[in-house]
Amino acid sequence: MTADLPYFRYHPDPVGSGSIRASAESCACCHRSTGWIYTATFYTTEVVNASFCPWCIADGSAAERFTGEFSDTYGLDGVSEQTLQEVARRTPGFHAWQDPHWLVHCQDAAAFIGEVGYTELAAHPEALDQLRFDLRMNGWHDASQLEHFLTHLGEGPSAMLFRCTVCGTHLAYTDAS
């Protein structure tokens, strides 16, 4: 993580994930060129033809001014209203093929680590096992097809890796078209 950026509890490395990049572009909210600009999703009914600096995301001013959210609240069941608002309105979203969503563990939103392939996912066996279980529950009954799919993550479909902010458990879901 870059030291001069605001800290995002639920997205600790937005530069590493590609959600924030170095740029001379000015922020649509504060109109300053801070050296950094947000590159991922923003959901609003307004027309916004520009991006936001990390500071306007962190303090909520971008979401408030443009009546929008950086992440869908789908999947954030059981978290506090404060956490829901922090993830949706004060945390950078991330790039995904499908609509990105946040995972929950220990009744808190998990921290988004990044998009990963099988090798990175295998380094977190609890996330791989959880993903394997979720895919079986969603109709993947042929074990060899499931394992083939998992071992080829990153060669098309990928996994979104998260870490619980309470206990440190890693979680994942697949992102595929």
C-alpha contacts under 8 A as a table, 3 or more apart, distances in Angstrom:
res1	aa1	res2	aa2	distance
1	M	12	P	7.06
1	M	13	D	5.03
1	M	14	P	7.52
1	M	15	V	6.69
1	M	16	G	7.07
2	T	5	L	5.91
2	T	13	D	7.98
2	T	15	V	7.47
3	A	6	P	7.99
5	L	54	P	6.89
5	L	55	W	7.61
6	P	54	P	6.69
6	P	55	W	6.35
6	P	58	A	6.66
7	Y	12	P	6.45
7	Y	58	A	7.89
8	F	11	H	5.17
8	F	12	P	5.16
8	F	13	D	7.89
8	F	58	A	7.18
8	F	91	T	6.09
8	F	92	P	7.84
9	R	12	P	5.66
9	R	91	T	7.98
9	R	111	A	6.67
10	Y	87	V	6.73
10	Y	91	T	6.70
10	Y	109	A	7.06
10	Y	110	A	6.30
10	Y	111	A	4.00
10	Y	112	F	6.00
10	Y	165	T	7.90
11	H	14	P	5.99
11	H	91	T	6.65
11	H	92	P	6.77
11	H	93	G	7.96
11	H	111	A	5.37
11	H	112	F	4.97
11	H	113	I	6.75
12	P	111	A	7.01
12	P	112	F	7.29
12	P	113	I	7.24
13	D	16	G	5.29
13	D	17	S	6.35
13	D	113	I	7.05
14	P	17	S	5.05
14	P	18	G	6.09
14	P	19	S	5.07
14	P	20	I	5.43
14	P	92	P	6.96
14	P	94	F	7.98
15	V	18	G	5.13
15	V	19	S	5.99
15	V	20	I	4.80
15	V	21	R	5.75
16	G	19	S	7.75
16	G	114	G	7.72
17	S	20	I	7.73
17	S	94	F	7.19
17	S	113	I	7.37
17	S	114	G	5.29
17	S	115	E	7.11
18	G	21	R	6.42
18	G	39	T	7.32
18	G	94	F	7.52
18	G	95	H	7.67
19	S	38	Y	5.74
19	S	39	T	5.10
19	S	40	A	5.26
19	S	92	P	6.69
19	S	93	G	6.79
19	S	94	F	5.48
19	S	95	H	6.90
20	I	36	W	6.56
20	I	37	I	5.48
20	I	38	Y	4.39
20	I	39	T	5.67
20	I	40	A	7.73
20	I	54	P	7.48
20	I	92	P	7.92
21	R	36	W	5.57
21	R	37	I	5.63
21	R	38	Y	6.62
21	R	39	T	7.16
22	A	35	G	5.56
22	A	36	W	4.44
22	A	37	I	6.38
23	S	33	S	7.96
23	S	34	T	7.97
23	S	35	G	5.03
23	S	36	W	5.01
23	S	37	I	5.85
24	A	33	S	5.69
24	A	34	T	7.16
24	A	35	G	5.23
24	A	36	W	7.07
25	E	33	S	5.71
25	E	35	G	7.40
25	E	36	W	7.71
25	E	37	I	6.86
26	S	31	H	5.34
26	S	32	R	5.07
26	S	33	S	4.20
26	S	34	T	7.23
26	S	37	I	7.84
26	S	51	S	7.70
26	S	52	F	7.67
26	S	53	C	7.68
27	C	30	C	5.66
27	C	31	H	4.71
27	C	32	R	5.53
27	C	33	S	6.28
27	C	34	T	7.85
27	C	37	I	7.12
27	C	50	A	7.13
27	C	51	S	5.74
27	C	52	F	4.49
27	C	53	C	5.23
28	A	31	H	5.49
28	A	48	V	7.85
28	A	50	A	5.53
28	A	51	S	5.72
28	A	52	F	5.59
29	C	52	F	6.38
29	C	53	C	7.98
29	C	56	C	6.77
29	C	61	S	7.29
29	C	62	A	5.62
29	C	65	R	7.22
30	C	56	C	7.11
33	S	36	W	7.52
33	S	53	C	7.89
34	T	37	I	7.78
34	T	53	C	6.74
36	W	53	C	5.90
36	W	54	P	6.91
37	I	51	S	6.35
37	I	52	F	5.68
37	I	53	C	4.72
37	I	54	P	6.59
38	Y	51	S	5.85
38	Y	52	F	5.42
38	Y	53	C	5.96
38	Y	54	P	6.57
38	Y	92	P	7.38
39	T	51	S	6.90
40	A	70	F	7.93
40	A	92	P	7.46
40	A	93	G	5.94
40	A	94	F	5.39
40	A	95	H	5.54
41	T	70	F	5.73
41	T	71	S	7.04
41	T	93	G	5.94
41	T	94	F	6.73
41	T	95	H	7.05
42	F	68	G	6.61
42	F	69	E	5.68
42	F	70	F	4.52
42	F	71	S	7.05
42	F	93	G	7.71
43	Y	68	G	5.25
43	Y	69	E	5.14
43	Y	70	F	6.18
43	Y	71	S	7.37
43	Y	72	D	7.86
44	T	47	V	7.57
44	T	66	F	6.97
44	T	67	T	6.11
44	T	68	G	4.32
44	T	69	E	6.72
45	T	67	T	7.69
45	T	68	G	7.50
46	E	66	F	6.65
46	E	67	T	7.54
48	V	51	S	7.77
48	V	66	F	7.74
52	F	56	C	6.50
52	F	57	I	6.94
52	F	62	A	6.92
53	C	56	C	5.61
53	C	57	I	6.67
54	P	57	I	5.07
54	P	58	A	6.08
54	P	92	P	7.82
55	W	58	A	4.99
55	W	59	D	6.17
56	C	59	D	5.47
56	C	60	G	6.02
56	C	61	S	5.18
56	C	62	A	5.19
57	I	60	G	5.21
57	I	61	S	6.51
57	I	62	A	5.64
57	I	63	A	7.00
57	I	89	R	7.16
57	I	90	R	5.05
57	I	91	T	6.39
57	I	92	P	6.85
58	A	61	S	7.90
58	A	90	R	4.76
58	A	91	T	6.32
59	D	62	A	7.99
59	D	90	R	6.35
60	G	63	A	5.48
60	G	64	E	6.12
60	G	89	R	5.89
60	G	90	R	5.00
61	S	64	E	5.03
61	S	65	R	5.82
62	A	65	R	5.25
62	A	66	F	6.03
62	A	67	T	7.94
62	A	68	G	7.88
63	A	66	F	5.45
63	A	67	T	5.35
63	A	68	G	4.78
63	A	69	E	5.72
63	A	70	F	7.58
63	A	89	R	5.45
63	A	90	R	7.43
64	E	67	T	5.03
64	E	68	G	6.85
64	E	89	R	7.91
68	G	89	R	7.22
69	E	72	D	6.99
69	E	88	A	5.09
69	E	89	R	4.92
70	F	87	V	7.78
70	F	88	A	5.36
70	F	89	R	5.83
70	F	90	R	7.55
70	F	91	T	6.77
70	F	92	P	5.92
70	F	93	G	5.10
71	S	87	V	6.80
71	S	88	A	4.72
71	S	89	R	7.43
71	S	91	T	7.89
71	S	92	P	7.56
71	S	93	G	5.23
71	S	100	P	7.18
71	S	101	H	6.88
71	S	102	W	7.92
72	D	88	A	6.36
72	D	99	D	7.83
72	D	100	P	7.23
72	D	101	H	6.15
72	D	102	W	7.95
73	T	76	L	5.60
73	T	84	L	6.88
73	T	87	V	7.91
73	T	88	A	6.34
73	T	101	H	7.07
73	T	102	W	7.41
74	Y	77	D	7.61
74	Y	101	H	6.05
74	Y	102	W	7.27
75	G	101	H	6.37
75	G	102	W	6.02
75	G	103	L	6.18
75	G	104	V	7.23
76	L	79	V	6.14
76	L	84	L	6.89
76	L	102	W	6.40
76	L	103	L	6.64
76	L	104	V	6.13
76	L	109	A	6.66
77	D	104	V	7.48
78	G	107	Q	5.85
78	G	108	D	7.66
79	V	83	T	6.19
79	V	84	L	6.51
79	V	104	V	7.72
79	V	107	Q	5.44
79	V	108	D	5.33
79	V	109	A	6.75
80	S	83	T	5.20
80	S	84	L	6.22
80	S	108	D	7.68
81	E	84	L	4.95
81	E	85	Q	6.16
82	Q	85	Q	5.23
82	Q	86	E	6.16
83	T	86	E	4.97
83	T	87	V	6.15
83	T	108	D	7.28
83	T	109	A	7.03
84	L	87	V	5.42
84	L	88	A	6.11
85	Q	88	A	5.20
85	Q	89	R	5.46
85	Q	90	R	7.09
86	E	89	R	5.52
86	E	90	R	4.83
86	E	91	T	6.18
87	V	90	R	5.91
87	V	91	T	5.01
87	V	92	P	7.87
87	V	109	A	7.72
88	A	91	T	6.39
93	G	100	P	7.78
94	F	100	P	6.87
95	H	100	P	7.08
96	A	99	D	6.41
96	A	100	P	5.63
96	A	175	D	6.65
97	W	100	P	7.79
97	W	175	D	6.23
97	W	176	A	6.18
97	W	177	S	6.17
98	Q	175	D	6.33
98	Q	176	A	6.77
98	Q	177	S	6.52
102	W	109	A	6.79
102	W	110	A	7.01
102	W	112	F	7.57
103	L	109	A	6.05
103	L	110	A	5.63
103	L	162	F	7.11
103	L	171	L	7.47
103	L	172	A	7.81
104	V	107	Q	6.33
104	V	108	D	5.56
104	V	109	A	4.44
104	V	110	A	5.27
104	V	164	C	7.45
105	H	108	D	5.62
105	H	109	A	6.42
105	H	110	A	6.19
105	H	164	C	5.72
105	H	166	V	7.87
106	C	164	C	7.25
106	C	166	V	6.41
106	C	167	C	7.39
108	D	164	C	7.61
108	D	165	T	7.14
108	D	166	V	7.44
109	A	164	C	7.27
109	A	165	T	7.34
110	A	162	F	5.80
110	A	163	R	5.40
110	A	164	C	4.47
110	A	165	T	5.59
111	A	162	F	5.28
111	A	163	R	5.16
111	A	164	C	6.22
111	A	165	T	6.23
112	F	160	M	7.62
112	F	161	L	6.27
112	F	162	F	4.47
112	F	163	R	6.66
113	I	160	M	7.64
113	I	161	L	5.41
113	I	162	F	5.11
113	I	163	R	6.80
114	G	160	M	5.84
114	G	161	L	5.44
114	G	162	F	7.22
115	E	158	S	6.53
115	E	159	A	5.68
115	E	160	M	4.59
115	E	161	L	6.12
116	V	119	T	7.84
116	V	120	E	5.77
116	V	121	L	6.38
116	V	153	L	7.67
116	V	154	G	6.37
116	V	158	S	5.88
116	V	159	A	5.23
116	V	160	M	6.17
116	V	161	L	6.61
117	G	120	E	5.69
117	G	121	L	6.18
117	G	152	H	7.45
117	G	153	L	4.63
117	G	154	G	3.82
117	G	155	E	7.43
117	G	158	S	5.43
117	G	159	A	6.16
118	Y	121	L	4.94
118	Y	122	A	5.84
118	Y	150	L	6.34
118	Y	151	T	5.38
118	Y	152	H	6.42
118	Y	153	L	4.98
118	Y	154	G	6.40
118	Y	158	S	7.92
118	Y	159	A	7.91
119	T	122	A	5.21
119	T	123	A	6.72
119	T	151	T	8.00
120	E	123	A	5.42
120	E	124	H	7.41
121	L	124	H	5.46
121	L	125	P	7.21
121	L	127	A	6.89
121	L	128	L	6.11
121	L	159	A	7.59
121	L	161	L	7.44
122	A	125	P	5.51
122	A	128	L	6.22
124	H	127	A	5.51
124	H	128	L	6.49
124	H	170	H	6.46
125	P	128	L	4.93
125	P	129	D	5.97
126	E	129	D	5.13
126	E	130	Q	6.06
126	E	169	T	7.16
126	E	170	H	6.29
126	E	171	L	7.12
127	A	130	Q	5.06
127	A	131	L	6.03
127	A	161	L	7.74
127	A	169	T	7.71
127	A	170	H	5.06
127	A	171	L	4.33
127	A	172	A	5.51
128	L	131	L	5.08
128	L	132	R	6.04
128	L	171	L	7.71
128	L	172	A	7.26
129	D	132	R	4.99
129	D	133	F	6.14
130	Q	133	F	5.07
130	Q	134	D	6.14
130	Q	171	L	6.78
130	Q	172	A	7.32
131	L	134	D	5.03
131	L	135	L	6.10
131	L	171	L	7.50
131	L	172	A	5.97
131	L	173	Y	6.08
131	L	174	T	7.70
132	R	135	L	5.26
132	R	136	R	6.27
132	R	146	L	7.64
132	R	150	L	7.98
133	F	136	R	5.15
133	F	137	M	6.24
134	D	137	M	5.08
134	D	138	N	6.28
135	L	138	N	4.96
135	L	139	G	6.56
135	L	140	W	5.61
135	L	146	L	7.81
136	R	139	G	5.39
136	R	140	W	4.50
136	R	141	H	5.79
137	M	140	W	7.09
140	W	143	A	7.36
140	W	145	Q	7.75
140	W	146	L	6.19
141	H	146	L	7.63
142	D	145	Q	5.46
142	D	146	L	6.24
143	A	146	L	5.03
143	A	147	E	6.13
144	S	147	E	5.16
144	S	148	H	6.09
145	Q	148	H	5.03
145	Q	149	F	6.12
146	L	149	F	5.11
146	L	150	L	6.21
147	E	150	L	5.02
147	E	151	T	6.02
148	H	151	T	5.29
148	H	152	H	6.25
149	F	152	H	5.33
149	F	153	L	6.48
150	L	153	L	5.33
152	H	155	E	5.70
152	H	156	G	7.86
152	H	157	P	7.89
153	L	156	G	6.66
153	L	157	P	5.44
153	L	158	S	4.79
153	L	159	A	6.76
154	G	157	P	5.78
154	G	158	S	4.64
154	G	159	A	7.49
155	E	158	S	7.28
156	G	176	A	7.42
157	P	174	T	6.94
157	P	175	D	5.74
157	P	176	A	4.60
157	P	177	S	7.52
158	S	174	T	5.74
158	S	175	D	5.42
158	S	176	A	6.74
159	A	172	A	6.12
159	A	173	Y	5.47
159	A	174	T	4.28
159	A	175	D	5.73
160	M	172	A	5.29
160	M	173	Y	5.42
160	M	174	T	6.18
160	M	175	D	6.87
161	L	170	H	6.99
161	L	171	L	5.90
161	L	172	A	4.57
161	L	173	Y	7.07
162	F	170	H	5.58
162	F	171	L	5.08
162	F	172	A	5.95
163	R	168	G	5.59
163	R	169	T	5.58
163	R	170	H	4.32
163	R	171	L	6.07
164	C	167	C	5.71
164	C	168	G	4.66
164	C	169	T	5.16
164	C	170	H	6.23
164	C	171	L	7.55
165	T	168	G	5.92
